[in-house]
Amino acid sequence: MTVPSLADYKTPRPWLTLGIFVVVVIGVGALIGTQSIPGEWYQSLAKPPFNPPNWIFGPVWFTLYVMIAVAGWRIWMVDPHSGAMKIWFAQMALNWAWSPVWFIGQMLWPAFAVIVALLALIVAFIVVARKYDKIAAWLFAPYLAWVSFASLLNFSIAALN
């Protein structure tokens, strides 16, 4: 399939739809982030030497959320009922579930199970989305890299504690 242009999209207001995707993805992510701030519990955990400073997570997730929203929007505009879109929604649910499991529930190994499932869905999205829109698939590449790193970090912290 060729890369679609805005003229190919089935909705009359593609920019409004993009705005909705961006606002929802960033908004829900920010809400969850404000409710699951790393506190004393997290600070007290043993961490591996490659643990990044806390300030890096906000800018990285903001950037990734924009890319995730754009990828979801692009697939939605091509086929909102596609398998790729179903995978996109499933990975968002797991993405948003991880912080409460980790920070609020303080459950290191269940959080690891969530992030491994998330990683699998990110890969599945890339594979399936390629058939609909190569740009949407590529927009998930940095997300795949970051969640791979975060999975290693989650595993390492769980193993150390």
C-alpha positions in Angstrom: 0.0 0.0 0.0 1.3 3.5 -0.8 1.6 6.1 1.9 -1.8 7.9 2.1 -2.1 11.7 1.7 -4.6 13.8 3.5 -6.9 13.7 0.4 -7.1 9.9 0.8 -8.5 10.0 4.3 -12.1 9.1 4.7 -13.0 11.8 7.3 -13.7 15.4 6.3 -11.7 16.8 9.2 -8.4 15.0 9.5 -6.7 17.7 11.5 -9.5 17.7 14.1 -9.1 13.9 14.4 -5.3 14.3 14.8 -5.9 16.9 17.5 -8.2 14.5 19.4 -5.6 11.7 19.2 -2.8 14.0 20.5 -5.0 15.5 23.3 -6.3 12.1 24.5 -2.9 10.3 24.4 -1.0 13.1 26.1 -3.8 14.0 28.4 -4.4 10.5 29.7 -0.7 10.0 30.0 -0.2 13.2 31.9 -3.1 12.5 34.2 -1.7 9.0 35.0 1.7 10.6 35.4 0.5 13.1 37.9 -1.3 10.4 39.9 1.7 8.0 40.0 4.7 10.3 40.7 7.8 8.4 41.9 7.9 9.0 45.7 9.9 7.7 48.6 9.2 4.1 47.8 10.8 4.4 44.3 13.7 6.5 45.6 14.5 3.7 48.2 14.7 1.0 45.5 18.1 -0.3 44.5 18.7 0.6 40.8 21.2 -0.5 38.2 24.0 1.9 37.2 22.3 2.6 33.8 19.2 4.0 35.5 18.6 7.4 33.9 17.9 10.5 36.0 14.2 11.1 36.8 14.0 14.3 34.8 14.5 12.5 31.5 11.3 10.5 31.6 8.9 13.5 31.1 10.4 14.8 27.9 10.9 11.3 26.5 7.3 10.3 27.2 5.9 13.5 25.9 7.8 13.0 22.6 6.8 9.4 22.4 3.2 10.1 23.1 3.0 12.6 20.2 4.5 10.0 17.9 2.2 7.3 19.3 -0.8 9.6 18.7 0.2 10.4 15.2 0.7 6.8 14.3 -2.7 5.9 15.7 -4.3 8.8 13.9 -2.7 7.7 10.6 -4.0 4.2 10.9 -7.4 5.5 12.1 -7.7 7.6 9.0 -6.9 4.7 6.7 -9.0 2.0 8.4 -10.4 2.6 11.9 -11.6 -1.0 12.2 -8.3 -2.6 11.2 -6.3 -5.1 13.1 -3.6 -2.4 13.5 -6.0 -0.1 15.2 -7.1 -2.8 17.6 -3.5 -3.4 18.5 -2.9 0.3 18.9 -5.8 0.6 21.4 -4.6 -2.5 23.3 -1.0 -1.2 23.6 -2.3 2.2 24.8 -4.3 0.3 27.6 -1.1 -1.5 28.7 1.0 1.7 28.3 -1.4 3.5 30.6 -1.6 0.6 33.0 2.1 0.2 33.7 2.6 3.4 35.9 -0.2 2.6 38.3 0.9 -1.0 38.6 4.6 0.1 39.3 4.2 3.3 41.2 0.9 3.0 42.9 0.7 -0.7 43.4 4.4 -1.0 43.9 4.3 -4.4 42.2 7.6 -4.8 40.4 7.1 -8.2 38.8 3.4 -7.6 37.7 4.7 -4.4 36.1 7.3 -6.4 34.3 4.6 -8.7 32.9 2.7 -5.6 31.7 5.7 -4.1 30.0 6.6 -7.4 28.3 3.0 -7.6 26.9 3.3 -4.0 25.9 6.5 -4.7 24.1 4.9 -7.6 22.2 2.0 -5.3 21.2 4.4 -2.6 20.0 6.1 -5.1 17.7 2.8 -6.4 16.5 1.6 -2.9 15.7 4.7 -2.2 13.7 4.3 -5.5 11.7 0.6 -5.0 11.1 0.7 -1.2 10.6 3.3 -1.6 7.8 0.6 -3.0 5.6 -1.5 0.2 6.0 1.0 3.0 6.5 4.7 2.7 6.7 5.1 6.0 8.4 2.8 4.9 11.2 4.9 1.8 11.6 8.2 3.8 11.7 6.7 6.2 14.2 6.7 3.3 16.7 10.4 2.6 16.2 11.6 5.0 19.0 8.8 3.7 21.2 10.0 0.2 20.7 13.6 1.2 21.6 12.5 3.1 24.7 10.1 0.3 26.0 12.9 -2.2 25.3 15.2 -0.2 27.5 12.4 0.4 30.1 11.8 -3.4 30.1 15.4 -4.0 30.9 15.3 -1.3 33.6 12.0 -2.8 35.1 13.6 -6.3 35.2 16.8 -5.0 36.7 15.1 -3.1 39.5 12.7 -6.0 40.2 15.7 -8.4 40.4 17.7 -6.0 42.6 14.8 -5.6 45.1 
